Amino acid sequence: MSSSFGNRLIAARKMAGLSLQGLADQLEGIISRQALHKYEQNLTYPNSQTLIALSRALSVPVDFFFTEPEVTVELSGIDFRKRKRLPAAAEEAIKEQCIEILGRYLSLEKMTREEKPLHAFVYPHLVQNVEDAENAAEQLRVEWGLGQDPIPNVVAMLEENGYKVVEVTADKDFDGMKAFAGAVRVIVVNRSFDICRIRFTALHELAHHVLSFPDDMEEKEMEKLCHAFAGAVLLPGEQAREAMNEQRFHFYLPELILLKEYWGISIAAMFARAKNLGIINDYVYAKLNQGYRARHYHLDEPGKFPGEEKAHRFNQLLYKALAEEIITLQQAASLRNITVGELRNDLDQLA
């Protein structure tokens, strides 16, 4: 059995957010904590039945324990957007999922020689206020050729410009994360949220990659300006003013839903957008948010953006590599982190 088995078991356990004792409890006494420790240290190895039990408990295929990505990933410059109550184990699980997914993604790019170059955008000035954030968003739209229309798929747009967007399913106390994997720029989003939240979060994390702030700026103010940037990228100023007009005191829900479904920006973010543009004042902003929360829209906001937010590039590369016989079915299954049988069920070869 491979000496890497222990490392892969550790990775799978951390991705699941489990301690050694937590995994032992999950296995309901089939394997003791002490035995698991020995497996992770490569002192002993499990039999086939134990491997299957570990696979099920950790929600990974058995092959996961014996296959390491060709590219080793180390994260740096990590910047979490989370609530204080997010447990340390959950934070570690997100990092480990990110490392695992990126390792497979970068390995596939290496196999296919299809590394995506970064279309770098760096705003050349310090962002000190909302106006600066607005200007940065306008410049991004120009440099990336986004025009003034709604962005159909923010995640796909980021991929097209060389960012690696990692999708994880995590506790709702986690919003997003920005990091580097060597020279690769990484954005992590939480699939537990709705589409508008994912779009906004992805652009908020982009702001952390492309904007610079004064050294003495407080984190709370920095986060506010990243919010302003994300909202301005989703709904440009000129279009927002045209849609909402100047000096508003009232909004009706059907109007807000129409704007949400067209631009892919939440109603809550629209209120902030209107305040930043001077369409509403601080008093109206506070009253709108008060009414919003009183109706529990912060828990279940009405309206649904009809688009999707999915990272497509990895699967496109994988299917292309399979079709061109650059990789085998076994390699493809390993890169997808599923069994060969599951991959066969997904495929429908036409010729």
N, C-alpha and C positions, 0 to 999 in steps of 0.2 A: 504494500500500500504506500502511496506517495507520502513523502515527508511533509508535503504542503498541506496534508489533510487537516492538521491541527489549526493552521492559519485560516483555512477556509471555514472550519467549524466556528472559530472565533468570529469571523466576519458575518456569518449567517446569524449567529446568536446576537451580535450587536445590532444588526439590521432589524432584528425582531424586537429590540429594546429589552432584552432579557439578561439578567445576571445568571451565573452558573446555577444558583439555587432556583431561580425563576424557571430556567429551562428544565431542571430536574422535576420541579412541581408540575410543569406543563406535560411532562412525560408520565405523570401519575405513578412514579415509583418504579418504572421499568428500568431506568438508569439512575444511579445515584450521582450526587454532586461530585463525589470523589472520582468516580469513573469518568465523568465528563471532563474533569480537570486533567486526568491522565490522557484522554483523547486529545485535548487541546495542546498538551505538551509533547505529543507524539511518543508517549511512553507505551501506550497500548492502542489497539485499533478495534473498532466495533465489528461485529459480524454482520451478515447481510440483513437479518431481521432488525437489528438495532439501527442500521443505516436507514432503513425504510421508516422506522419510527422517528428518527431525527429529521428526515426529509419532510415528513408530514407535520411535525411540530413546528418546524421553522419555515414551512411553505416554500421550499426550494427543491428542485429535482435532485435526485441522488448524484447525478453527474456534477452538480455544483461543487461538491466536496473534493473533486479530483481535477477540476479544470480551473486554472488561474488565467485571467486576462493577459494577453501578450504585453500590454502596456500597463506599467505600474503607475498609479496615480497618487500624488501627494497634494493635498489642498493647502493653500496659503491665502492670506488676505481675507479670511472668512469674516463676513459681517452678517449676523443673524437679525431678522426682524421677527421678534417673538414677544410673547407676554412673559412677565417675570415668573409666572407659575409653571412654565414649561419645564418638566423634570429633566435632570441632567441625562438620564438614560434615553429619553426621547430625543434630546439634542444629539446625543452620540449616534442614535439610530439613523437620524437624518443624514449626518455626515457619512456614515458607513454606506448607506444606500447610494448616496451621491458618488462616493469613490467607486463602488461596484458598477453602477450604471455607466459612469464615465470611462472606467477601464475597458468595458466591453465596446463602448462606442468608439473610443480612440483606437482600440485594437482592430475594429472593423475598417476604420479609415486607413490604417496602416496596411492591412491586407489588400485593400482595393486601390491603394494609392490615390485616395480621393479626399485628402485633407482639405478642409474648407478654409480659405484665407480670411482673415479678419478685415472687414471693411471698417476701419477704425474711425470713430467719431469722438473727439475730445473737445469740449467747449473750452475756448482759450482763455476765458476770464473767470475770476472768482465769482461764485454765485452767492450773493449776499442778501438778496431779497426776492420777492415773488416776480418782480419784473425781469430779473436776471434769469429766473427759471423759465419764464415765458419765452424769452429770447433764445435760450438754449433749445427749447422744444421746437421753435420755429426753424432754427438752423438745422436741427436733426432732420426734420421733414424735408428740407431742401436738399441736404447732402445725400440722404438715402432715397431721394426721388419718390417720396410718399404722396406728393400733391396735397390737396386739401380735402380729400374724401375720407370716409371711415376706413379704418384698417381692418380687413376681413379676418385676419389671423395674426395676432401679435407674436405668438410663439414662432410661427413659420417665418415671419419677417425677421425676427432676431436670428433664427437659424441661417437664413439667407445671407445675413450680414456677418456670419462667422462666429456667433455666440453659441455656446452649448447650453441648451435649456434642459434641465433635469426635472422630471416630474416625479414627485413622491406623494404617497398618501400618508398623511401624518395628522396628529392632534391639531385641532383648530386653534390652539394657542400658538401655533407656528404659521407665519404668513409666507415668508420667503427668505432667500439667502443669496448673497453675492460672494463669489470666491474666485480664485485662480487655480488652475492645474497646470503648473509651468507657465507657458505663455498663453494658454487657453483661458478665455474669459467665460466664467460659469455663472448661470442664473438658475436658482432652484425655486420651483413653485409648488404649492400644495394643492393636489387634485381634489382635496376635500371641500374646496370652496366652489362657488358658482363661476360661470365663465367670465362675467364682468370683473369679479374680484381677482381672478387669475390674470386677466389682461392688465389690470391696474398694477398688481404686484410685480409682474414681469417688467413693466416699465419703471416702477419704483426702484427695482434692483438694478436696472440699466442705469438709472440716474447715479447710483453709487459707483458705477464703473466709469461714467463719462463726465461727471461734474466734480469740480474742486470747490472747497469751502474754506473760509478763513479758519486758521488754526484754533482760534479762541471761541469759535461758534459752539453753542451747546447742542447736544445731540437732538434734543426735542425740536429745535429750530431747523436743524439739518434735515430731520425726517419730514418736517412740514414742507420744506422746499423740494424735497424729492417727491412728495405727494403732488405739489403744484406742477412739477415737470411732467409727471405721469398723466395728470389730468389734461395738461395742455397738449401733449402728444396725441391723446385720444380724441380730444375735441378742440381743434384750433380756435384761437381767439376770435378771428373774424367770423367764423361759422357760428360760434357760440353767441356772439352779439346779434347776429342776424336771426338766429333761432329764438333767442330769449328776449331780444330787444333791450334797450337801456332802461334803467330805473324801474325795476319790478318790485311789487309788494306782495303779489299773490301768485301761486302756481296751482294749477289743477292737475290731479293725478293722471288723467288720460294724456295730457300734453307731455308730462314727464316720461310716461311709459313709451310714447312715440319716439322721443329723443333717445331714450335708453336703447330701444330696439334698433334704432338706425345707427347710432354712433358706438354702441357697445361700451357705454360708461354707466356706472350705477347712478341711481337717483341721489344717493348721499354724496357721491363725488361731484355730481352736477351742481349741488348747492354750494360746495366749496369753489367750484369753477366760477359760478356766478358772483360769489363774494370777491374772489381774486381779480375779476375783471371789472369790479365796481358796478355790476348790474344790480346787486342788492347790498345793503349796508349790514353792519354787524348785528344790529337789532333784528332785522328780517331773517338773517342767517340763523340766529339763535332760535327764533320762533319756528322756523321751518324744521329745524332739527328736533325741537321739542315735539311738534306735531308728528314728525316721522317716527320718533321713538314711542310716543303714546299709542300709535297704531301698530306697534311691534314690527314695523317694516325693517328694522335692523336685524330681526331674526328671520324674516321671510319677505324679501323685497318683491313687490309685484313687477311684472314685465319680464321678458326673457329675450336676450339677444339671440337671433337665429343662427349665428355663425358657430364655429367650433374653435377651440384652442387646443391643438394637439401638435406635438413634435412629430413630423413625418419623415425627416431625412434619414434617420437610422434604418427604418424599415425599408425605405426606398433603396438604400445602399445594399441592404442585406438581400433583398429579392433579386436585385440586379446581379450581385455577386454569385448568387445561387444559379441564376439563369446562364451566366457566363462560365460556370463551373470553376470560379476562383476559390470558392469554399465548398466544403461538403455539407450534406444534410446534417451530419453530426455537429460540425462546427457551427452551422447556422442555429441549430437548436441551443447549443451552449451559449452563443452570443445573445440569443433571445431569453436565455435562462428558463427554458421550458424543455420538456422531453421531446424526443424525435417523433413520438406518436402524436403529441399535441401539435407539433409543427406540420406534420403530414396532413392533419385535419384542417389546418389553415390554408394549405396550398390547393390550388385548383389549376394545374398545369394545362394550358390550352394547346400547346404544340411543343 
